[in-house]
Amino acid sequence: MKHLPKHLRPRWRYLAVGIEAWPDADLDRRSFQRSVWFAAQNLLGDAGSADADLSLLSFEFGDGEGEALVRARRGHAERARAALACIDEVNGDPVGVFVRGISGTVRGCEEKYLGRRRELSGERSVVFADAERAAVERDGLIDVRLDGAFAGATELDFE
């Protein structure tokens, strides 16, 4: 089976969703997805929820706080936002659901609204243990390569 040409493929919008509940709430990916589908079906109807095609791409929840990434068809983002606002409980546990933002790409949505920033890394040469060694720098942390292993360091270790 051949792939559709790019201009015929469906276009998506990605909604970053924040979730708040009581610390003892028992939420999992499947139950949250089911709540999203039921909310969309109740608000938009069968045809409208099928057009919006809401699906959960990622889900994290723990200690009463969580976040999710929900995919919706382009043109249906506002309807998806309204459907998500209708969710008030998942598995009998009361929850608060709010949309942090909408993006056209998964990566942009994660970096901008879910706090999953891209790691910037670079290699450089440092003097460590009286020898010049290769190191990888990430967000102010430096991992120095030592005979097949790494040693963690910071800028203060080199001053």
N, C-alpha and C positions, 0 to 999 in steps of 0.2 A: 504494500500500500504506500502510495507516495504522500509526502508531506504537502500541506497547502502552501501556496505562495505567501510571502510575508504580508502582502496587502489584503489577503483573505483570512488570515488568522485572527482569532478574537483578541481584543486588547483588554488589558486588565488595569485595575487600580488596586492599590494595597493600603489597607487601613491598619494603623498601629492602634491597638486597643489596650487600655489599662484596666485591670480588674482588682477590686477591693472586696474583701469579705472578712468574716470573723476568723481569728487565727485557727480555730479548730474545724473550719470548713473543709469538706472533702470534695475537691474539684479535680477532675482529670480531663484530658483532651477530648475523649469521646463524649462525655456528658456536656461539656461546653459547646462542642460542635452541634450536638442535638438541640441544645437551647437556642443556638443561632438559627438553625433551620426552622424550628418551631416559631420563633419570633418573626422571622421573615415571612413564613407562611401565614401567620395570623394577621400581620400588618398588610402585606402586599398581595395576598391571595396565592393560589397555586401557580397561575401563569406568571405573576409578577416575581415570585420567589424563584421560579425556574429561569426567568430572564436575568435576574440579578446574579444567580449562580454563586451564592456565598459559600466559600470553603475556607477552612482553617489551615494555614500553612505551618505555623509554629505556635506552641503553647508552653508557657512556664508558669507555675503557681507554687507558692510555698509561704507559710506563715502569714496568711491573710492577704498577701499581695501577689500580683502576677501581671503578665502581659501576654498578648497574642497578636498574631499577624493574620488578618482576614483578607481574602482575595474577593474582589467583586468585578463584574464586567464594567468597562468604561461606559459612562452615561448613567450608571446606577449607583454611583458612590453616595449620593445624598439619601437615596432610599435605603441603602445598606446602613448608613449612619443612623437613620431613624429606626431601623429594625434592631440594631444593636442597643439603642437607647431603651427599647422595650423590655430588655432582659432584666428581670428583677430577682430571679432565683435560679439556681442550678442544683439539681438533685435535692431540692428542699432547703438548701442553704441560701439565705439572702445574700445577694451580691450587688455591687455597684459597678457598672460597666461604662466606660467613657472612651471616646475616640480621641487619641492624642494628635493624630494627623493623618493625611492622605498623601500618597506618593504614587508615581508612575512606575517605579521599579522596587523590587524587593530590597536591594542593597541600599537604595536611597532612604527607604522607609526605616530600615533597621538602624542606619547611621544617624538619621536626623531625629527620629522620634522614640526609638527603643533603647538608645544609649549603647548600641553595639558599634563602637567606633572602629574604624579600620586601623589596624596596627601598622605604624610606620616603623620600618626597621632598616638598618643600614649596617654595613660592615666597616670596621676600621681596625687599625693596628694600635695596640696599647702596650705599655710596659707593666708587667705584672710578675711578681716573684723574681725580680731582677732579670727578666728576659722579655724580649719583644714577642707578643703573641697576637693572634687574630681574635677579634671580639665582634659580637653582634649587639647592636644598640637598639632598644625598643622603649619608647616612652620614658627616657631618663634612666632606665635600667640597662646594665651592661653584663652580658654573659661572655666570659672569657674562656676560650678553648684551651683545655689542658689535657694533653695526651689522650685524646678520644673521649673526654668528658668535658663538662662545663662547670665553671665556678661563677656564682652570682656576685655582682659588684654594683656599686653606684659611682656617680661622679666624684663623691667625697673620697673614695678609696684611691683616686688617682691624683689628688691635689697635694 
